[in-house]
Amino acid sequence: MDRILTHPILGDTPEGRLVNFTYDGQTLQGIEGEPIAAALRVAGVMTHRYTKKRHEPRGVFCAIGRCTDCVMIVNGKPNIRTCITPLEEGMDVRTQYGASAEKDF
């Protein structure tokens, strides 16, 4: 997939270095400083969380930090809006289930 070069709120993607991060235990790479969601998109990851009641997949919707469709568990903290959170070396990014860090299905 193509990399997102210009974000409507964050502006242009910085010309950062390539960094490693994990997504559900799998090592991926992205550009330091780009939104986590952008790095995931390039890797083909479109589902970021599942709803609590109906277990429906959600991904990037608004891409400006207003909704909660892109929230994930980042470095052990749930409900992080990945569309506006900059990627850093070594981040641990995990699919979120429901409204917390616990799998409650």
Contacts in CASP RR format, 6 or more apart in sequence:
PFRMAT RR
TARGET T0000
AUTHOR 0000-0000-0000
METHOD contacts of the structure
MODEL  1
MDRILTHPILGDTPEGRLVNFTYDGQTLQGIEGEPIAAALRVAGVMTHRY
TKKRHEPRGVFCAIGRCTDCVMIVNGKPNIRTCITPLEEGMDVRTQYGAS
AEKDF
1 41 0 8 1.000
1 42 0 8 1.000
1 43 0 8 1.000
1 44 0 8 1.000
2 42 0 8 1.000
3 13 0 8 1.000
3 31 0 8 1.000
3 34 0 8 1.000
3 38 0 8 1.000
3 42 0 8 1.000
4 13 0 8 1.000
4 34 0 8 1.000
4 35 0 8 1.000
4 38 0 8 1.000
4 41 0 8 1.000
5 12 0 8 1.000
5 13 0 8 1.000
6 12 0 8 1.000
6 13 0 8 1.000
7 13 0 8 1.000
7 35 0 8 1.000
7 38 0 8 1.000
7 63 0 8 1.000
8 63 0 8 1.000
8 64 0 8 1.000
9 63 0 8 1.000
9 64 0 8 1.000
9 65 0 8 1.000
9 84 0 8 1.000
10 35 0 8 1.000
10 84 0 8 1.000
13 31 0 8 1.000
13 33 0 8 1.000
13 34 0 8 1.000
13 38 0 8 1.000
14 31 0 8 1.000
14 32 0 8 1.000
14 33 0 8 1.000
14 34 0 8 1.000
15 31 0 8 1.000
16 31 0 8 1.000
16 32 0 8 1.000
16 33 0 8 1.000
16 34 0 8 1.000
17 31 0 8 1.000
17 32 0 8 1.000
18 29 0 8 1.000
18 30 0 8 1.000
18 31 0 8 1.000
18 32 0 8 1.000
19 29 0 8 1.000
19 30 0 8 1.000
19 31 0 8 1.000
19 32 0 8 1.000
19 87 0 8 1.000
19 88 0 8 1.000
19 89 0 8 1.000
19 90 0 8 1.000
20 27 0 8 1.000
20 28 0 8 1.000
20 29 0 8 1.000
20 89 0 8 1.000
20 90 0 8 1.000
21 27 0 8 1.000
21 28 0 8 1.000
21 29 0 8 1.000
21 30 0 8 1.000
21 36 0 8 1.000
21 39 0 8 1.000
21 87 0 8 1.000
21 88 0 8 1.000
21 89 0 8 1.000
21 90 0 8 1.000
21 91 0 8 1.000
21 92 0 8 1.000
21 93 0 8 1.000
22 28 0 8 1.000
22 90 0 8 1.000
22 91 0 8 1.000
22 92 0 8 1.000
22 93 0 8 1.000
23 40 0 8 1.000
23 43 0 8 1.000
23 45 0 8 1.000
23 93 0 8 1.000
23 94 0 8 1.000
24 93 0 8 1.000
24 94 0 8 1.000
24 95 0 8 1.000
25 92 0 8 1.000
25 94 0 8 1.000
28 39 0 8 1.000
28 40 0 8 1.000
28 43 0 8 1.000
29 39 0 8 1.000
30 39 0 8 1.000
30 42 0 8 1.000
30 87 0 8 1.000
31 39 0 8 1.000
31 87 0 8 1.000
32 86 0 8 1.000
32 87 0 8 1.000
32 88 0 8 1.000
32 89 0 8 1.000
33 86 0 8 1.000
33 87 0 8 1.000
33 88 0 8 1.000
34 86 0 8 1.000
34 87 0 8 1.000
35 82 0 8 1.000
35 83 0 8 1.000
35 84 0 8 1.000
35 85 0 8 1.000
35 86 0 8 1.000
35 87 0 8 1.000
36 72 0 8 1.000
36 74 0 8 1.000
36 80 0 8 1.000
36 82 0 8 1.000
36 83 0 8 1.000
36 85 0 8 1.000
36 86 0 8 1.000
36 87 0 8 1.000
36 91 0 8 1.000
36 93 0 8 1.000
37 48 0 8 1.000
37 59 0 8 1.000
37 60 0 8 1.000
37 63 0 8 1.000
37 70 0 8 1.000
37 82 0 8 1.000
37 83 0 8 1.000
38 87 0 8 1.000
39 87 0 8 1.000
40 46 0 8 1.000
40 48 0 8 1.000
40 82 0 8 1.000
40 93 0 8 1.000
41 60 0 8 1.000
46 59 0 8 1.000
46 60 0 8 1.000
47 57 0 8 1.000
47 58 0 8 1.000
47 59 0 8 1.000
47 95 0 8 1.000
48 58 0 8 1.000
48 59 0 8 1.000
48 60 0 8 1.000
48 69 0 8 1.000
48 70 0 8 1.000
48 71 0 8 1.000
48 72 0 8 1.000
48 82 0 8 1.000
48 95 0 8 1.000
48 96 0 8 1.000
49 57 0 8 1.000
49 58 0 8 1.000
49 59 0 8 1.000
49 69 0 8 1.000
49 70 0 8 1.000
49 71 0 8 1.000
49 72 0 8 1.000
49 95 0 8 1.000
49 96 0 8 1.000
49 97 0 8 1.000
49 98 0 8 1.000
50 56 0 8 1.000
50 57 0 8 1.000
50 58 0 8 1.000
50 95 0 8 1.000
50 96 0 8 1.000
50 97 0 8 1.000
50 98 0 8 1.000
50 105 0 8 1.000
51 58 0 8 1.000
51 98 0 8 1.000
52 97 0 8 1.000
52 98 0 8 1.000
52 99 0 8 1.000
52 104 0 8 1.000
55 105 0 8 1.000
58 69 0 8 1.000
58 70 0 8 1.000
59 69 0 8 1.000
59 70 0 8 1.000
60 69 0 8 1.000
60 70 0 8 1.000
60 82 0 8 1.000
60 83 0 8 1.000
61 67 0 8 1.000
61 69 0 8 1.000
61 70 0 8 1.000
62 69 0 8 1.000
62 83 0 8 1.000
63 70 0 8 1.000
63 83 0 8 1.000
64 83 0 8 1.000
64 84 0 8 1.000
65 81 0 8 1.000
65 83 0 8 1.000
65 84 0 8 1.000
68 79 0 8 1.000
68 81 0 8 1.000
70 81 0 8 1.000
70 82 0 8 1.000
70 83 0 8 1.000
71 78 0 8 1.000
71 79 0 8 1.000
71 80 0 8 1.000
71 81 0 8 1.000
71 82 0 8 1.000
71 96 0 8 1.000
72 78 0 8 1.000
72 80 0 8 1.000
72 82 0 8 1.000
72 93 0 8 1.000
72 94 0 8 1.000
72 95 0 8 1.000
72 96 0 8 1.000
73 80 0 8 1.000
73 93 0 8 1.000
73 94 0 8 1.000
73 95 0 8 1.000
73 96 0 8 1.000
73 101 0 8 1.000
74 80 0 8 1.000
74 82 0 8 1.000
74 85 0 8 1.000
74 91 0 8 1.000
74 92 0 8 1.000
74 93 0 8 1.000
74 94 0 8 1.000
75 91 0 8 1.000
75 92 0 8 1.000
76 92 0 8 1.000
76 94 0 8 1.000
76 101 0 8 1.000
77 101 0 8 1.000
78 96 0 8 1.000
78 99 0 8 1.000
78 100 0 8 1.000
78 101 0 8 1.000
79 96 0 8 1.000
79 99 0 8 1.000
79 100 0 8 1.000
82 93 0 8 1.000
97 103 0 8 1.000
97 104 0 8 1.000
97 105 0 8 1.000
98 104 0 8 1.000
END
